[in-house]
Amino acid sequence: SADVFPSRPVYGLIFLFKWREEDPDKQEPSCPEGIWFANQTVNNACASVALLNIVNNVPGLKLGEHLEQFKKFTADFTPALRGDAIGNFEFVKTIHNSFAR
């Protein structure tokens, strides 16, 4: 049925579950070429991190000035450092916190 399948492209799926690798030696040191991925290193940011992991991997997507600069700034970071950078990214923090109850 047409109701089951979206009429627009699907760029990602978000599955949320609680898990965190505390041992830095077991964390991924890098991503495959052309993939932008951040670990969630800040509490209560899973949806924001998941959305950034999706939109930063959609070719040709217009991210806007703030997100584009952030993507370029973190391009050479490890996934864990990208997660830390998200926690310090005021633009995303402000938007994320605007949805807090």
Solvent accessible surface area in square Angstrom, and as a share of the most:
residue,aa,sasa,rsa
1,S,104,0.67
2,A,94,0.73
3,D,141,0.73
4,V,105,0.61
5,F,148,0.62
6,P,85,0.54
7,S,120,0.77
8,R,193,0.71
9,P,94,0.59
10,V,90,0.52
11,Y,132,0.50
12,G,33,0.32
13,L,132,0.66
14,I,70,0.36
15,F,156,0.65
16,L,100,0.50
17,F,162,0.67
18,K,203,0.86
19,W,175,0.61
20,R,115,0.42
21,E,43,0.19
22,E,129,0.58
23,D,54,0.28
24,P,101,0.64
25,D,135,0.70
26,K,140,0.60
27,Q,54,0.24
28,E,116,0.52
29,P,100,0.63
30,S,72,0.46
31,C,32,0.19
32,P,98,0.61
33,E,177,0.80
34,G,73,0.70
35,I,84,0.43
36,W,10,0.04
37,F,84,0.35
38,A,0,0.00
39,N,42,0.21
40,Q,70,0.31
41,T,30,0.17
42,V,55,0.31
43,N,115,0.59
44,N,127,0.65
45,A,12,0.09
46,C,52,0.31
47,A,49,0.38
48,S,18,0.11
49,V,6,0.03
50,A,19,0.15
51,L,95,0.47
52,L,10,0.05
53,N,24,0.12
54,I,35,0.18
55,V,40,0.23
56,N,5,0.02
57,N,53,0.27
58,V,16,0.09
59,P,126,0.79
60,G,79,0.76
61,L,71,0.35
62,K,191,0.81
63,L,22,0.11
64,G,46,0.44
65,E,121,0.54
66,H,91,0.41
67,L,34,0.17
68,E,63,0.28
69,Q,107,0.47
70,F,14,0.06
71,K,59,0.25
72,K,142,0.60
73,F,140,0.58
74,T,0,0.00
75,A,55,0.42
76,D,143,0.74
77,F,61,0.25
78,T,45,0.26
79,P,1,0.00
80,A,20,0.16
81,L,94,0.47
82,R,13,0.05
83,G,0,0.00
84,D,66,0.34
85,A,15,0.12
86,I,5,0.02
87,G,16,0.16
88,N,114,0.58
89,F,30,0.13
90,E,111,0.50
91,F,71,0.29
92,V,17,0.10
93,K,69,0.29
94,T,89,0.52
95,I,82,0.41
96,H,62,0.28
97,N,90,0.46
98,S,82,0.53
99,F,162,0.68
100,A,76,0.59
101,R,282,1.03
